[in-house]
Amino acid sequence: MHMRTNGQLLAALLATALVCTPALGFSRPSSPNQDSGAKQDLKDAGHETKDAAKDTGHAVKKGTTKAYDSTKHGTEKDYDASKKGTEKAYDKTAHGTKKAYHATANGTKKAATKTKDTTKGAVDGAKEGSREPQK
């Protein structure tokens, strides 16, 4: 996306340079002392091309720097969001694990108590049964 914008900017600068170059040539006062030959025109065209290239280079540099900064900012923002999400997931997992542990421990205690009570009842029943004669 940024490359396309830079290309459009370059094309706009080049078009401006090409449109303004003939206008500058016509706006010069014609005087006999001034060299208005083809040689001077070529020199002027070279200087204008050089200036246009510098302007384009500066614009490309500015666009590249802006793109770099935007990418860096986006990356940092994504990193922070990912870190926050990871911490949140960790906290929820730790909470769920503790909750499951406590539920399991409570269930185990209940089962142990029931087993103990049942075993005691069976032992008591067996003792009682051995004391009473069978009819």
C-alpha positions as CSV (number, residue, x, y, z in Angstrom):
1,M,0.0,0.0,0.0
2,H,2.8,2.4,0.9
3,M,4.7,1.6,-2.3
4,R,1.7,2.6,-4.3
5,T,1.4,5.9,-2.5
6,N,5.1,6.6,-3.0
7,G,4.8,5.8,-6.7
8,Q,1.8,8.2,-7.0
9,L,3.8,10.9,-5.2
10,L,6.7,10.4,-7.5
11,A,4.5,10.6,-10.5
12,A,2.9,13.8,-9.2
13,L,6.2,15.5,-8.6
14,L,7.6,14.5,-12.0
15,A,4.4,15.8,-13.7
16,T,4.7,19.1,-11.8
17,A,8.3,19.4,-12.8
18,L,7.5,18.8,-16.5
19,V,4.6,21.2,-16.5
20,C,6.5,24.0,-14.8
21,T,9.7,23.7,-16.8
22,P,8.3,25.2,-20.1
23,A,6.5,28.0,-18.1
24,L,9.8,29.0,-16.5
25,G,11.4,29.2,-19.9
26,F,8.8,31.5,-21.3
27,S,8.8,33.8,-18.3
28,R,12.4,34.9,-18.8
29,P,13.1,38.3,-20.1
30,S,14.9,38.2,-23.3
31,S,18.0,40.3,-23.3
32,P,21.0,40.3,-25.5
33,N,23.4,39.9,-22.6
34,Q,21.8,36.7,-21.4
35,D,22.8,33.4,-23.0
36,S,19.5,32.0,-24.2
37,G,21.0,29.3,-26.3
38,A,20.4,25.6,-26.3
39,K,23.3,25.0,-24.1
40,Q,21.9,27.1,-21.3
41,D,18.5,25.5,-21.7
42,L,20.1,22.1,-21.2
43,K,21.9,23.3,-18.1
44,D,18.6,24.7,-16.7
45,A,16.8,21.4,-17.5
46,G,19.5,19.4,-15.8
47,H,19.3,21.6,-12.6
48,E,15.5,21.3,-12.5
49,T,15.7,17.6,-13.0
50,K,18.3,17.4,-10.2
51,D,16.0,19.4,-7.9
52,A,13.0,17.3,-8.7
53,A,14.9,14.1,-8.0
54,K,16.0,15.5,-4.6
55,D,12.4,16.4,-3.8
56,T,11.3,13.0,-4.8
57,G,14.0,11.4,-2.7
58,H,13.0,13.4,0.3
59,A,9.3,12.4,-0.1
60,V,10.2,8.7,-0.5
61,K,12.4,8.9,2.7
62,K,9.6,10.6,4.6
63,G,7.0,8.0,3.4
64,T,9.4,5.1,4.3
65,T,10.0,6.5,7.7
66,K,6.3,7.0,8.3
67,A,5.6,3.4,7.2
68,Y,8.4,2.1,9.5
69,D,7.1,4.0,12.5
70,S,3.5,2.8,11.8
71,T,4.6,-0.8,11.5
72,K,6.7,-0.6,14.7
73,H,3.7,0.9,16.6
74,G,1.4,-1.7,15.3
75,T,3.8,-4.5,16.3
76,E,4.2,-3.1,19.8
77,K,0.4,-2.8,20.1
78,D,-0.1,-6.4,18.9
79,Y,2.6,-7.6,21.3
80,D,0.9,-5.9,24.3
81,A,-2.5,-7.3,23.4
82,S,-1.1,-10.8,23.0
83,K,0.7,-10.5,26.3
84,K,-2.5,-9.3,28.1
85,G,-4.5,-12.2,26.5
86,T,-1.9,-14.7,27.6
87,E,-1.8,-13.5,31.1
88,K,-5.6,-13.5,31.2
89,A,-5.7,-17.1,29.9
90,Y,-3.1,-18.1,32.5
91,D,-5.1,-16.6,35.3
92,K,-8.3,-18.3,34.2
93,T,-6.4,-21.7,33.9
94,A,-4.9,-21.3,37.3
95,H,-8.3,-20.4,38.8
96,G,-10.0,-23.4,37.0
97,T,-7.3,-25.8,38.2
98,K,-7.7,-24.7,41.8
99,K,-11.4,-25.0,41.6
100,A,-11.2,-28.5,40.2
101,Y,-8.6,-29.5,42.8
102,H,-10.8,-28.3,45.6
103,A,-13.9,-30.1,44.1
104,T,-11.9,-33.3,43.7
105,A,-10.5,-33.1,47.3
106,N,-14.0,-32.5,48.6
107,G,-15.5,-35.4,46.6
108,T,-12.7,-37.7,47.7
109,K,-13.4,-36.8,51.4
110,K,-17.1,-37.4,51.0
111,A,-16.4,-40.8,49.3
112,A,-13.9,-41.8,52.0
113,T,-16.4,-40.9,54.7
114,K,-19.2,-42.9,53.0
115,T,-16.9,-45.9,52.5
116,K,-15.8,-45.7,56.1
117,D,-19.4,-45.5,57.3
118,T,-20.4,-48.4,55.1
119,T,-17.5,-50.5,56.2
120,K,-18.1,-49.8,59.8
121,G,-21.8,-50.7,59.3
122,A,-20.8,-53.9,57.7
123,V,-18.3,-54.8,60.5
124,D,-20.9,-53.9,63.2
125,G,-23.5,-56.0,61.4
126,A,-21.1,-58.9,61.1
127,K,-20.2,-58.7,64.8
128,E,-23.9,-58.5,65.7
129,G,-24.7,-61.4,63.5
130,S,-22.0,-63.6,65.1
131,R,-23.3,-62.9,68.6
132,E,-26.9,-63.8,67.8
133,P,-27.6,-67.4,67.1
134,Q,-29.3,-68.2,63.9
135,K,-32.8,-69.3,64.1
